[in-house]
Amino acid sequence: MLAAPINPSDINRIEGVYPVRPPVPAIGGYEGVGEVYTVGSKVNGLSPGDWVIPSPPSSGTWQTYVVKEESVWHKIDKTCPMEYAATITVNPLTALRMLEDFVSLNSGDSVVQNGATSIVGQCVIQLARLRGISTINIIRDRAGSDDAKENLKALGADEVFSESQLNVKNVKSLLGNLPEPALGFNCVGGIAASLVLKFLREGGTIVTYGGMSKKPITVSTTSFIFKDLALRGFWLQNWLSLGKVKECREMIDYLLGLARDGKLKYETELVPFEEFSVALDKSLGKLGRQPKQVITF
């Protein structure tokens, strides 16, 4: 292995609260990038020196060497920056699938999301912009929120609001010339999810892919009866289990191409394996907001 990130789902697996748990004893890590060290006599598609990622992702990437069948590995372009190769499968792929799988969006449409500073959120902004789709982004009120707004605007965000800014009677009055969104993304829950719902147009859909606040989504009766809103969920692992290996790898190559060309960006921090404990603390939020932690071996 060359590098592997620490994702929230990795921590959830260790805590025993993730719906799918590997048999124990187990090694952590679910995605990453490695370099082929040696191959068996019947392996034809890979050679020592090739860069590969497990696709679909699989457990056990937090280790120096991994031995698995050839079919597990997807050969990638070595010109892509290592930190993107290590992190392309879970978060960017989630953003791409959610934009494409729930509502038919066209250039000129808009989407709304909370958790906009997350890697998924940042990818949604950039992938939507490439399609001519506007984004309305909600972030938490905290120190540095002004800088966060500027960073998201630099990625292509059309509107960025802190939660307190949306404490108004009619949030849609803040849209200006943007159309009411037909699609919303929620990774927080609680009040932040309610704010996404308020922006949605009649017949709109909110897709939940996380619950960082650990608070439930509360939906008014009015939203169902008079706005006919739809609540959906997205879990990448479930999507990948539907025999999507070829499609998954094609999308990964597309996303890696965008990253290589500078059209898809997000902040990461490469951390030597020897400093794993510090990276884990950063990933758990013990040291404030931090970039995505990517362990190097």
N, C-alpha and C positions, 0 to 999 in steps of 0.2 A: 504494500500500500504506500502511496505517496502522500495522500491527504484525505481527511474525512471530517465532516462538520459535526457539531453538537446541536441537534435539533430538539425542540420541545418533546416531540414524540419519542425520541431516544430516552429522555429522562422519564417520561411516563411509563415506558416499558420497564425500566429499572424499578420504578415505584410500584409496579404491579397493577397500575390502573388503566393500562392501554387494553383495548378489546382483544388484540392478538398478542399473545405472549410466546416467545421462543421457549423451547424446553430448556430447563436449567440443569447443570451450569451453562451459562451462555455468555457470549462476548457481545458488547454493545456496538452501536453504530449500524446505520441502515443504508447509507449512501457514501460515496467517496470515489476517488480515482486511484488506480494502481498502475504499475508498470509490469508487464509480463517478465517474469524471472526465468522460468523454464516451462516447457510444455511436454505433454505425453507423446508417445510415438504415433498416436492416431489423430492428433490435433493438426488440422490443416489450415484453419483460418486465422491463426494467431502465431506470432513469432516473438522471441525475446526482444524487449525494448519497446513493444507496442504499448500504448496507453489504453486502458480499458476501464469501464465502469460497470458495476452490476446492474443489469437492466432486464426485467424489472428489478428494483432494489431488493437487497436481501440482507439479513442480519449478519453481523460479525465483521464490520469494516474498521473497528477500532483495534487493529492489530498490525504488526509489521508484515506478516505473510499470511496469505489466504490460499487455500487449495480448494478449487471447485471446478465443476465440469465446464467445458468450453461454452456450452449453450448459455451459461449464466452471464457471460461477459460480452460487452458491446465495445468494439474497437472505435476509438474516437480520434479526431484530428489533434495531433500533439501541439499545434500552434495556438490552441486555445489556452488562456491563462489557467494555471492549475487550480486556483481558488474557485473559478467558475465550473471547471470540469468536476470538482468535488461536490458542488452544491446545486447542480442544474436539475437534478431529477425530482426532488420533492417539492420545493417552493415554486420555482418558475413553471414547472409542468402543471402544478395545481392552478396557478393563475391562468395559464393558457386554456386548460380544459374548462374552467368555470366560465370564461368569456365565450366559449364556443358551444357548450353543451346544454344550456338552459333556455336562452332566449335568442331568437334570430336578430342579431344586431347589424345595423348598416351604418355607413359613414354618415356622420351628423347626429347619431344617437348619443346618449349619455348613460353612464353607470354611476352608482354611489357606493361608497365603502367606508367602513370603520377600520381601525388598525392599519391605517394607510402607511405608517412608517415601517411596518414589517416588510420582510423581503417579498412575500406574496403581494402585499399592497403596492410596493414599488414596481414590481413586475406588471401588475394590472395596469398601472398608470402608463408604462412604456409600451406595452403590447396594445393597449387600447389606442394610444396615440398613433401607432403605426397603421391602425385601421380607420383612422379618422373619427374615433369615438372619444367624447369628452368624459372627464372624470371629476366627480365631486367627492372630496376626501375629508374624513373626520378623524381628528387626532385628540388625544387626551390633553387636559390642561396640566402642564407641569413645567418645571424649569427647562428652558431651551426650546420651548414650543415655537417661538418665532423663527429660530434657526431651522427647525424641522420643517416649517412651512416653506421657507425659502428653498430648502433642499428638494422638497417635493415639487415645487414650481419649476426648479431647474430640470427635473426629470420629465416635465411635461404636464403636470397637474394643472387643471383649469381653475378649480376652486379648492381651497383648503380651509376648513373651519375647525376651531377647537370646540369641544363640547359646550363650553359656556357661551360661545357665540350663538349657539342654536337654541338658547333659552328664549325663544320668541314665539308669538302666537302662530305665525305661519312661516315655517322654514322655507317654503317654496318662493317666498318673496325675495329670498337671497340668491336665487338662481340667475337673475339678470336675463340674458338672452339665451341661456342654456335650456334645452328641452327637459321636461320632467323625465327622470330616468325610469326605464322599464325593468332594470336589473340592479340588484343591490347585493353586496357581499358583507357578511358578518363573521368576524373571528373573535369577538369580545363578549357579546351577550349583554344582558342588563340594559341600562339606559342607552348605551351606545348602539345596541340593536334597535331600540325604539326610534332613535334618531334616523337610522337608515330607512325604517318603515315610513316615517313621516315624509321623506322625500319622494317615495315611489309614486308613480302615476297609477291610475286605475288599471287593474289587471296586471300590476307589476309582480315581480318575483324577487324574494330575498333568499339567498343561498348561504347557509351557515357551514363554515368549514373549521371552526375553532371556537373555544369558549374561555378566553384568557381571564375574564373576570370571575369565572365559575358561578355566574349568576344566570338565571333562566331568561328566556326571551318571553316578554309579556306583550300580547297582541290584543288590542281592543276589539270588541264586537263590531264596532263601526268599520274597522279596517277590513274585516272579512265580508260584512254584508254590503257596505256601500262602495268599497274600493276593490273588492274581490281579489285581495292579495293572495299570493301563493307562497308557502314556506317550504323550501327544499333543503336538502343537505348534500354535501359533497365530501367523500372520503377517498383520497387517491388510491389507497391500497385496494379498496373494493373495485375501483375502476380498472386497475391493473390486473385484477384477478379474472377479468372477463375475456381473457385470451387476446390481449391488446399488445403483445410483445413487439410485433413489427411496427404497428402504429406508434407505440411509445418511442421506439428507437428513431423513427423518422422525425418525430417532434423534438427529441433531444438534440438531434443533429441540427435542426432548424434553430433551436434556442442557443446552442453553442455557437452557431454561425453569427447570430445577433450579438452575442457576448464578445466574440472575437472581433467583430466590426465596430464595437463600441456603441451599439444600439440598445443594449440591455446591460444595465449597471446596477450594482448594489454593493454596499459596504461589507467587507469581510476583514477578519484579522487572522493572519497565519500564526499559529502558536506551536512551538516545538513540543513534542510529546512529553518531554520532561517537565513542562509547565502545565500539564493536564489539569491539575487541581485548581489552578488560577482560572483557566479557561472554563472550567465547570462552574466556579463561583460566578463568573461573568455571565454565563448562560442562564444561571438561576436568578439573575437580577440582583445579586448581593452587592454589586459594585456600581449600581446605576445602569442607565442605558448604555449598551455596548454593541459593537458590530458583531455580525455572525462569527462565532468562534470556529475556526477550521484547524484541526490538529494536523501537524506535519510529522512524518515518520522518518 
